[in-house]
Amino acid sequence: MTVQKPVITVLCPDDGSRPAGLSSLDDVAEIRCTTADSLAEDLRGARGLLLWDFFSRAVSDAWGSADELEWIHVAAAGVDSLLFDELVDSDVVVTNAQGTFDRPIAEFVLGAVFSRAKDFPRSLRFQHQRHWEHRETQRVQGLTALVIGTGAIGREIARLLRAVGMEVFGAGRTAREQDADFGEVIASDDLAQHVDRADVVVNAAPLTAQTEGLIDAEVLAAMRPDSHLINIGRGESVDEAALVAALDDGPLGFASLDVFEEEPLPQDSPLWGREDVLISAHMSGDVVGWRDALAEQFLDNARRWTAGDDLRNVVDKRKGYVPRH
């Protein structure tokens, strides 16, 4: 008797790009590639779903067609654009791309730290102006960093910052001592009481109900004079109007921003054109070969799923991230 292969639907962006290597699953699964407009139709009968278009919110609209769905894999570390109430309350398992972006994002953060400390943006401006001006720059060794978010990305950031001689502590859901990577972890709810201890504040937290608007006017006002905020988490975690005010009036000295409340960043945003802001286009983890790494991670999980083995990177849907074990 022929055993019917499970259907895995792949939600691709409108440009038609799709993950490499899908044909390697032909012996264990039927693959349907679709776009947001056709997702409802192609979700019927599917037991698996890959969100290759990982920022899409089309799943909630097509949810009524998910009659056999068991597993969703998101080709991204953040799953905030996916987790709507009906999915959270369902038995559908969600996995993500944890591990793929940890080192690249940590390197990006380290680069941002050095860029500000060594005044690279101004050096580049002076180079374009053919202007010679000798300056003194800051030593990175001995600076203190607070990393908000104690998941895999935050931990890799902490390890790299420690490697160049920085002091590091973390902020997470609960306070604790003697953490392997952070030493001390403060409760995120107490951020305003501790943020003035840090020269550099890095937001690496996933977007959840607890982290939305976490870095607000109170937290920004409590930061150390001339401090540096780096945001590679989610734009919605930072109050952008309060951020601009903290740059204008203090105490914030510089901001390196890879994520924003609205993306692409609107042309009329007051963040553009500032000499105390470094803007990048949500690219902190996107190194050469990142799509191939995401594809291979999905293929590994798909093989596990079709074989009945444990999946990697299972998300706690109520918390919004993969718990650390």
N, C-alpha and C positions, 0 to 999 in steps of 0.2 A: 504494500500500500504506500502511495506517495504521501509524504508528510508536507503539508503546506507551509511554505516559508513565511515567517512574520514580515509584515510590511513596516518599513521605516521611511517616514516622510522627511525630506530635507527641505527646510524653508530657506531659500536662497534670496539674495538681494535682487532688485530689478535689473541689475546689470548682467545677470546670468552667471556670475561667478559661482563656483561650487568647489567643495573640498576635493583635493587630490586623493586618489586611491579608493574611491567608492566601489569600483569594480571588484576589488578584492573581497567584498562582502557578498558577491553574487551567489556563492555556494550556500550561504546561510540566511540570506534575507533578500526581500524584494525592495528595491530602493525607488522611491518616488521623489523627484525633485520638483519643487513648486515655488511660487512666489506668494506674497501676501494676498493678492487678489483671488488666487485659486486655493488658498489653504483650506478653507472650509470643505471644499469638495475632496481634496486629496488627503484630508485627515480622517475621512470615513474609513473604517477598517484598519487603520494604522495602529500598531502596538507601540511603535517607537517614533520619536520626533527629534530631529536635530535642528536647533536654531543656529544655522550658519549666518543668517541675518540677525545677529545677536542683540541688536537694539530694537528690533521690531516688537510692537505691541499687538500684533495681529492674532496671537493665540487666544486672547480673551474674547475677541469677536467671533472666532471660529470654534469656541469651546463646545458649543452645542453639537458639533459634528464629531467630537472626540469619543466615539462610542466604544472603542476597544483600547484606548491609550493606557499604557503602563509606565512609560519612561520618557522623559524629556532630557536631552543633553543640550546645554547652552555653551556655545563656543566663546565664552568670556568668563572672567572671574566674578563680575557682578551680575546678579540675577534680579535686580530691583525692577527692571522693565518687564519681567515675566510674572512675578508673584502676585496674582490677583486672588481674591478670596476663594473663589470656587476651586481653583487649583490647589491652594493651600489646604483646603478642607478635604481634598480628594486623596485617593490612595496612590496617585501617580508619583513615581519617584523622579526627583530632579537631580541631575549631576551637572558639574560645571568644569571650567578649565583651570582650576586651581593648580599652581605649580608651573604653568607655562610662562607666566609673566613676572614671577617673583624676582628673579635676578635682573632682567632688563629694567624693571621699574626701580629697583634699588639702585642700579647704576645711574639711572636718570636723576634720582634724588641726590645721589652723591655729586653728580655733575652740576646740579643746581646749587648745591652748597658751595662748591668750589667757584662756580661762576660768580656768585655774589661776593664771596669772601675775597676773591682775587680781582674783582672789579672788571671782569671780562666784557660785560656789555658796554661800559664806557670806553674801554680800550678799542673795541670795534668801532664805536662812533668816532673816536679820535682818528683811527686809521682811515676811515672814509673821508674825514675832514683834512687829512694830511697835517694833523696837529700833534705836536710833541709836547707831552706834559708828564713829568715824573711824579709818581705818587707812591705812597705806602699802602700796602694792603693788609688784610687781616690773616692771622694764623688760624687754621682750622683746628689744629690740635688744642684740646682744652675747652673747646666750645661745648655747650650742653644742648642736646636735642631731646625734644619730647615727640614721640611717635604715637599718634592717635590711631588705634587699630592694632590689635595684637595677634592678628591672623598671620598666614604664611607670608604675605607681602610685607607686612609691618616687621616681621621678625628678620626677614632678609635685609630690609633697610637698616634695622638696628645693628645687625652683624657688620654690614659694610661701614656704617658710621663709626662704630667702635674700632674697626680696623685702621682707621686713619687718626685715632687718638681722641675721638669725641666721647664725652660722657652722654649716656643715653638712659632715659626712662620712658615708660609707656603709659598709655591710658586705654582702659578697656571697660567692659561691663562691670567688673568687680575689682576692687582693690586687692592687692596681694604683694607679698614680699618674696625675695629670692627667686624670681623668675629666671629661667636659664638664659634668656636673651636680653631681657630688659632690666634685670635686677628688681627694681621697684616698678609696680604697676599701680597707678592711681585710678579711681573710678571716674569714668567720663563725665558723670554728673557733677563732679567736683573740679572740672577743668579750670574754671575761673579762679579757684583758690590756689592752683599750682602752676599755671601757665607762665607766670613771671619768673620761674626758675630756669626757663629755656631761652637760649639765643636763637634756636631754630625750632620751629613747630611744623611737623609733617602730618598732614591728614592722609591716612591710608585706610580709613574705615570704610566698610561697605555702607551703602545707603539703606538704612532701615528707619523704622518709626523713631528709634532712639537717636539716630545720628542726623536726621534731617534738621537743618538749622542749628546744629550743635555749636559751631563756631559763630556765635552771634555777637552783638554789640558789646555785651558784658565781657565775654571772653577776650575779644579783640582789645578792649580798653584796658584789660588787666595784663596784657603782654608786656614783656620787657622792652624798654626803650631801644629803638633801632633793631628790633628783632626781625626775623625772616620767616615768613609763612610759605610753606610749600604744599600745594594741594594736588595730589595725584589720585585722590579717592573719588569723590563725586562733587560736582558743583553745588548741588542742593544742600550740602553739609555746611556751606559757608554763606552767610548773609552778605551778598555782594555790595549792597548799599552801605552797610556798616564797614565793610572792608575798605571801600573808597574813602570813607570818613576817617578811618584809622590811618590810612596812608597820608591823607591831607593834613590831619591835625595831630598825628601821633597816637599811640607810641610806635606803630608798625613802621619799619624802615624799608622793607622790600617784600614783594610777593612773587613767587614763581608759580604760575597757574597753568595747569594742563587740562583742567575740567572747569565747566562753568554752568550756571543755572540754566542758560539757554545755549545750545550748540547747533550750528556754528555761532560763535560770539557775534552779536549784532554789530553792524558797522557804527552805530551810534553809542556803543558802550563807552562809558568814561574810562574804562581800563585801557583802551587803545592809546598809543602814543605817549604813555607815561615812561619816564626814565627809571621809576622805582618798581616797575612791573615787568616780568618776563612772561610772555604768552607763548604757549605751544598748543597745537591743535589736537588735543586728546590722543597723544601718540607716545606716552611715556613707556608703554610696554611693547610697542610695535617695532621690533628689530627685524632685520633681514631674516626671512625664513619663518616668521611667526605663524603664517597661515598653514604652512606645512606641519609645524609642530601641533597646531590645534587639530588639524585633520588626523594626524597619527594618534593623538590622545582620544579622539572620538572613536576611531577604528578599533583601538584597544578595548574601550569600554563596550563597543558594539559586539565584539567577539566574546567578551565576558558575558554580556547579556544573553546572547543567543545560546551560549553554553550553560547558562544557569549559574554562573559564578558571581561572586560578589562584585559589585560595581565600585569603581574608584570615585572619590570626590562627591559623595552623596550629601546634598544640601539639607540642612534643617530648614524646612520651608517656613516655619514660624519665626526663626531667628534671622533667616536671610543669608546664611553663609554655611560653609562646611565647618562643623565643630572640630576643635583640636582634641585629639585623643592622647 
